[in-house]
């Protein structure tokens, strides 16, 4: 009898919420003989053992519960019915669910996830349902963490822009997946607009642009009403950013290599108006023109491709003009390179066999003819005579 009372007292101290004493008391007091008392004693022993097994995990669960939350029905019912074996499978997912929803709330308090999941958590009646809930809440925690990071990134980059309600409203309504997508789209819009303006900084220095993409996009960004509108704006701004980067790189090359050249209107006008898609082919053709002219000069300085290109470049009125100029400069570069090879071949020291083989052949006039043809822009003659020089010496 003493053992029964002591064990139950200890079990009740460990698990006061189970209220074990009133449960066992009737059978204890009704015991008529030693056999019935032995049965009550075994029961009290098992209750104490079970209490000792679950008290630690139950304490962990209690510590994990958000303020104001109570244990789920799956745990409370098992306690009330002394089904200690059923408590253990329910505790682990319950702790996971409680911890994950607390973490999600810390990441994104405006989503109201504590309130959203409180009743569902407390009313969950089985370990399997708790496991399912833990999986759902864990997914929400991941989304809340990503949304929190995306919001922070957006706030850091947005400057004086105003975030439209369409961006924050879904998160405040607990729609994490939808809200995350909108926040990420909004952040991408801001980043792309800034990247475009940075890429076009050279154009601004050259007085080719006015407001820039950020200033143009800001009112449209702030007027967005739906996630679909933000997604469409993102696609547009990112595409324009890619074009702006290409234009900015080309203008930077021109400003570095021919800083005193005037940018023709066929390129300047679309850049100034923000029509970067139209500006890209013109910018690329202009850069190719200068690249080819510089290459021609490097191979044959006398060709003066840069000086001879400036007037035509500045007077270009269409994309075709720029492409034709780039093509011609490319032919100059090819001819100049071939003439350079002919000159180098002619200047190489000759062995005895080559010297005898060239007996009576004067290479210099051929070299001079190739060189003069290149200078005069007669590309076909320059290439032909250069090849004649090289072939004659090699043969």
Secondary structure, DSSP 8 states (H G I E B T S, - for coil): -HHHHHHHHHHHHHTGGG-HHHHHHHHHHH--SHHHHHHHHHHHHHHHHHHHHHHHHHHHHHHHS-TT----HHHHHHHHTT-HHHHHHHHHHHHHHHHHHHHHHHH-GGG-HHHHHHHHHHT--SHHHHHHHHHHHHHHHHHHHHHHHHHHHHHHH-TT----HHHHHHHHTT-HHHHHHHHHHHHHHHHHHHHHHHHTHHHHHTT--SS-HHHHHHHHHHT--SHHHHHHHHHHHHHHHHHHHHHHHHHHHHHHH-TTS---HHHHHHHHTT-HHHHHHHHHHHHHHHHHHHHHHHH-GGG-HHHHHHHHHHT--SHHHHHHHHHHHHHHHHHHHHHHHHHHHHHS---HHHHHHTTT--HHHHHHHHHHHHHHT-HHHHHHHHHHHHHHHH-
